Amino acid sequence: MKSNQSAKTRISLTADSTAKRLKLSAFLAASFAYVLLAALLNPSMAQEEGKVFELRTYTATPGNLDNLHARFRDHTTRIFRKHGMEVVAYWAPTDGEDAENKLVYVLEHKSRAAAEASWQAFIADPEWAEVAAASNANGPILAGIEKVFMRATDYSPLQ
């Protein structure tokens, strides 16, 4: 009797597991179909899968722009590369208060999803944590970050 009851329990558990797997498979297939349909019906969503550029403007805390430049020059650019982020260029504004506290740069990513993955890996990088801690040892050097994701127009030299 005991053996028969164990066999029934195993069969019941197997049936439950199979049903759960089938439900999960159906859910994943429906989700994939929805995303595919949305991408086909919404061209801007499909375009996000291509190359994107990320414009970032950093505002340094008072007196720390040189420290921010040093961090990028000595560490950040190399760590970006390690995580698949390609720097297009860095700029330093030349007019007004921006010349005293801003750093502007553009990154190139294979896609928006690649950008998000690269940033997650960058933030989690132990080397970056050390660099950030060392550069902020005397107080934060960064007051704010503005970012904008962009894609090149059809007439842009940057395709």
C-alpha positions as YAML, in Angstrom:
chain: A
units: angstrom
residues:
- id: 1
  name: MET
  ca: [0.00, 0.00, 0.00]
- id: 2
  name: LYS
  ca: [2.77, 2.39, 0.98]
- id: 3
  name: SER
  ca: [4.64, 1.73, -2.26]
- id: 4
  name: ASN
  ca: [1.48, 2.26, -4.31]
- id: 5
  name: GLN
  ca: [0.81, 5.58, -2.56]
- id: 6
  name: SER
  ca: [4.40, 6.75, -3.24]
- id: 7
  name: ALA
  ca: [4.01, 5.86, -6.90]
- id: 8
  name: LYS
  ca: [0.75, 7.85, -7.08]
- id: 9
  name: THR
  ca: [2.46, 10.82, -5.41]
- id: 10
  name: ARG
  ca: [5.36, 10.65, -7.92]
- id: 11
  name: ILE
  ca: [2.94, 10.47, -10.84]
- id: 12
  name: SER
  ca: [0.98, 13.40, -9.45]
- id: 13
  name: LEU
  ca: [4.15, 15.45, -8.93]
- id: 14
  name: THR
  ca: [5.37, 14.60, -12.43]
- id: 15
  name: ALA
  ca: [2.03, 15.63, -13.92]
- id: 16
  name: ASP
  ca: [2.12, 18.90, -11.94]
- id: 17
  name: SER
  ca: [5.69, 19.60, -13.14]
- id: 18
  name: THR
  ca: [4.76, 18.87, -16.74]
- id: 19
  name: ALA
  ca: [1.71, 21.12, -16.53]
- id: 20
  name: LYS
  ca: [3.79, 23.93, -15.04]
- id: 21
  name: ARG
  ca: [6.43, 23.55, -17.78]
- id: 22
  name: LEU
  ca: [3.75, 23.65, -20.48]
- id: 23
  name: LYS
  ca: [2.20, 26.78, -18.96]
- id: 24
  name: LEU
  ca: [5.62, 28.44, -18.75]
- id: 25
  name: SER
  ca: [6.42, 27.49, -22.36]
- id: 26
  name: ALA
  ca: [3.08, 28.88, -23.53]
- id: 27
  name: PHE
  ca: [3.65, 32.09, -21.56]
- id: 28
  name: LEU
  ca: [7.16, 32.55, -23.01]
- id: 29
  name: ALA
  ca: [5.93, 31.86, -26.56]
- id: 30
  name: ALA
  ca: [3.08, 34.37, -26.14]
- id: 31
  name: SER
  ca: [5.47, 36.95, -24.67]
- id: 32
  name: PHE
  ca: [7.89, 36.52, -27.56]
- id: 33
  name: ALA
  ca: [5.07, 36.83, -30.09]
- id: 34
  name: TYR
  ca: [3.81, 40.00, -28.38]
- id: 35
  name: VAL
  ca: [7.26, 41.63, -28.40]
- id: 36
  name: LEU
  ca: [7.83, 40.64, -32.03]
- id: 37
  name: LEU
  ca: [4.43, 41.99, -33.08]
- id: 38
  name: ALA
  ca: [5.01, 45.22, -31.13]
- id: 39
  name: ALA
  ca: [8.40, 45.67, -32.82]
- id: 40
  name: LEU
  ca: [6.89, 45.13, -36.25]
- id: 41
  name: LEU
  ca: [4.02, 47.54, -35.60]
- id: 42
  name: ASN
  ca: [6.18, 50.14, -33.86]
- id: 43
  name: PRO
  ca: [9.24, 50.93, -36.01]
- id: 44
  name: SER
  ca: [10.88, 53.02, -33.28]
- id: 45
  name: MET
  ca: [10.99, 49.95, -31.05]
- id: 46
  name: ALA
  ca: [12.68, 47.95, -33.81]
- id: 47
  name: GLN
  ca: [15.17, 50.78, -34.39]
- id: 48
  name: GLU
  ca: [16.23, 50.59, -30.76]
- id: 49
  name: GLU
  ca: [17.76, 47.24, -31.57]
- id: 50
  name: GLY
  ca: [20.38, 48.93, -33.77]
- id: 51
  name: LYS
  ca: [23.37, 51.06, -32.88]
- id: 52
  name: VAL
  ca: [22.72, 53.85, -30.38]
- id: 53
  name: PHE
  ca: [24.79, 56.73, -29.13]
- id: 54
  name: GLU
  ca: [24.64, 57.96, -25.56]
- id: 55
  name: LEU
  ca: [25.26, 61.63, -24.86]
- id: 56
  name: ARG
  ca: [26.32, 62.19, -21.26]
- id: 57
  name: THR
  ca: [26.97, 65.51, -19.52]
- id: 58
  name: TYR
  ca: [28.67, 65.39, -16.13]
- id: 59
  name: THR
  ca: [28.65, 68.33, -13.75]
- id: 60
  name: ALA
  ca: [31.57, 68.33, -11.34]
- id: 61
  name: THR
  ca: [31.28, 69.59, -7.80]
- id: 62
  name: PRO
  ca: [32.99, 72.98, -7.29]
- id: 63
  name: GLY
  ca: [36.74, 72.76, -7.83]
- id: 64
  name: ASN
  ca: [36.70, 69.11, -8.96]
- id: 65
  name: LEU
  ca: [36.57, 69.28, -12.76]
- id: 66
  name: ASP
  ca: [40.30, 68.47, -13.03]
- id: 67
  name: ASN
  ca: [39.76, 65.45, -10.73]
- id: 68
  name: LEU
  ca: [36.87, 64.30, -12.93]
- id: 69
  name: HIS
  ca: [39.04, 64.64, -16.06]
- id: 70
  name: ALA
  ca: [41.83, 62.70, -14.35]
- id: 71
  name: ARG
  ca: [39.46, 59.88, -13.41]
- id: 72
  name: PHE
  ca: [38.29, 59.55, -17.01]
- id: 73
  name: ARG
  ca: [41.79, 59.93, -18.45]
- id: 74
  name: ASP
  ca: [43.46, 57.48, -16.07]
- id: 75
  name: HIS
  ca: [40.77, 54.87, -15.45]
- id: 76
  name: THR
  ca: [37.21, 55.26, -16.73]
- id: 77
  name: THR
  ca: [37.91, 55.06, -20.47]
- id: 78
  name: ARG
  ca: [39.81, 51.80, -20.05]
- id: 79
  name: ILE
  ca: [37.09, 50.30, -17.85]
- id: 80
  name: PHE
  ca: [34.43, 51.40, -20.37]
- id: 81
  name: ARG
  ca: [36.29, 49.51, -23.10]
- id: 82
  name: LYS
  ca: [36.47, 46.42, -20.89]
- id: 83
  name: HIS
  ca: [32.66, 46.39, -20.79]
- id: 84
  name: GLY
  ca: [32.04, 46.99, -24.49]
- id: 85
  name: MET
  ca: [31.45, 50.74, -24.37]
- id: 86
  name: GLU
  ca: [33.17, 52.66, -27.15]
- id: 87
  name: VAL
  ca: [33.96, 56.32, -26.54]
- id: 88
  name: VAL
  ca: [33.24, 58.49, -29.60]
- id: 89
  name: ALA
  ca: [34.74, 61.62, -28.03]
- id: 90
  name: TYR
  ca: [35.06, 63.74, -24.91]
- id: 91
  name: TRP
  ca: [34.44, 67.50, -24.91]
- id: 92
  name: ALA
  ca: [35.10, 70.34, -22.51]
- id: 93
  name: PRO
  ca: [32.76, 73.34, -22.89]
- id: 94
  name: THR
  ca: [34.55, 76.64, -23.48]
- id: 95
  name: ASP
  ca: [31.98, 79.21, -22.33]
- id: 96
  name: GLY
  ca: [30.69, 80.42, -18.99]
- id: 97
  name: GLU
  ca: [30.15, 78.30, -15.90]
- id: 98
  name: ASP
  ca: [30.02, 75.14, -18.04]
- id: 99
  name: ALA
  ca: [33.73, 75.58, -18.80]
- id: 100
  name: GLU
  ca: [34.41, 75.33, -15.07]
- id: 101
  name: ASN
  ca: [32.32, 72.30, -14.19]
- id: 102
  name: LYS
  ca: [31.17, 70.24, -17.22]
- id: 103
  name: LEU
  ca: [32.46, 67.19, -19.06]
- id: 104
  name: VAL
  ca: [30.52, 66.06, -22.13]
- id: 105
  name: TYR
  ca: [31.02, 62.78, -23.94]
- id: 106
  name: VAL
  ca: [29.39, 60.34, -26.33]
- id: 107
  name: LEU
  ca: [29.46, 56.56, -26.15]
- id: 108
  name: GLU
  ca: [28.58, 54.19, -28.98]
- id: 109
  name: HIS
  ca: [26.68, 50.97, -28.19]
- id: 110
  name: LYS
  ca: [25.59, 48.10, -30.42]
- id: 111
  name: SER
  ca: [22.03, 48.50, -29.12]
- id: 112
  name: ARG
  ca: [20.07, 49.96, -26.24]
- id: 113
  name: ALA
  ca: [20.03, 46.54, -24.58]
- id: 114
  name: ALA
  ca: [23.82, 46.32, -24.98]
- id: 115
  name: ALA
  ca: [24.14, 49.75, -23.38]
- id: 116
  name: GLU
  ca: [22.11, 48.69, -20.36]
- id: 117
  name: ALA
  ca: [24.11, 45.47, -19.98]
- id: 118
  name: SER
  ca: [27.41, 47.34, -20.31]
- id: 119
  name: TRP
  ca: [26.41, 49.89, -17.68]
- id: 120
  name: GLN
  ca: [25.33, 47.15, -15.28]
- id: 121
  name: ALA
  ca: [28.66, 45.37, -15.74]
- id: 122
  name: PHE
  ca: [30.58, 48.64, -15.38]
- id: 123
  name: ILE
  ca: [28.83, 49.59, -12.12]
- id: 124
  name: ALA
  ca: [29.41, 46.08, -10.72]
- id: 125
  name: ASP
  ca: [33.11, 46.05, -11.67]
- id: 126
  name: PRO
  ca: [35.29, 45.87, -8.53]
- id: 127
  name: GLU
  ca: [37.99, 47.95, -10.22]
- id: 128
  name: TRP
  ca: [35.45, 50.71, -10.90]
- id: 129
  name: ALA
  ca: [34.33, 50.59, -7.26]
- id: 130
  name: GLU
  ca: [37.95, 51.14, -6.16]
- id: 131
  name: VAL
  ca: [38.48, 53.98, -8.65]
- id: 132
  name: ALA
  ca: [35.23, 55.70, -7.62]
- id: 133
  name: ALA
  ca: [36.02, 55.35, -3.92]
- id: 134
  name: ALA
  ca: [39.55, 56.72, -4.36]
- id: 135
  name: SER
  ca: [38.42, 59.68, -6.49]
- id: 136
  name: ASN
  ca: [35.71, 60.55, -3.96]
- id: 137
  name: ALA
  ca: [37.93, 60.11, -0.88]
- id: 138
  name: ASN
  ca: [37.85, 63.87, -0.14]
- id: 139
  name: GLY
  ca: [34.17, 64.26, -1.02]
- id: 140
  name: PRO
  ca: [32.08, 63.66, -4.13]
- id: 141
  name: ILE
  ca: [33.59, 64.98, -7.36]
- id: 142
  name: LEU
  ca: [30.37, 64.58, -9.34]
- id: 143
  name: ALA
  ca: [27.29, 66.73, -8.73]
- id: 144
  name: GLY
  ca: [25.07, 65.40, -11.51]
- id: 145
  name: ILE
  ca: [24.69, 63.38, -14.69]
- id: 146
  name: GLU
  ca: [22.43, 64.02, -17.68]
- id: 147
  name: LYS
  ca: [22.06, 61.34, -20.33]
- id: 148
  name: VAL
  ca: [20.29, 61.05, -23.66]
- id: 149
  name: PHE
  ca: [20.20, 58.02, -25.96]
- id: 150
  name: MET
  ca: [20.24, 58.87, -29.67]
- id: 151
  name: ARG
  ca: [20.34, 57.14, -32.99]
- id: 152
  name: ALA
  ca: [22.00, 58.60, -36.07]
- id: 153
  name: THR
  ca: [19.73, 60.08, -38.72]
- id: 154
  name: ASP
  ca: [19.73, 58.61, -42.21]
- id: 155
  name: TYR
  ca: [21.86, 61.54, -43.41]
- id: 156
  name: SER
  ca: [24.38, 61.48, -40.56]
- id: 157
  name: PRO
  ca: [28.02, 60.64, -41.32]
- id: 158
  name: LEU
  ca: [27.92, 58.49, -38.15]
- id: 159
  name: GLN
  ca: [26.02, 55.42, -39.21]
...
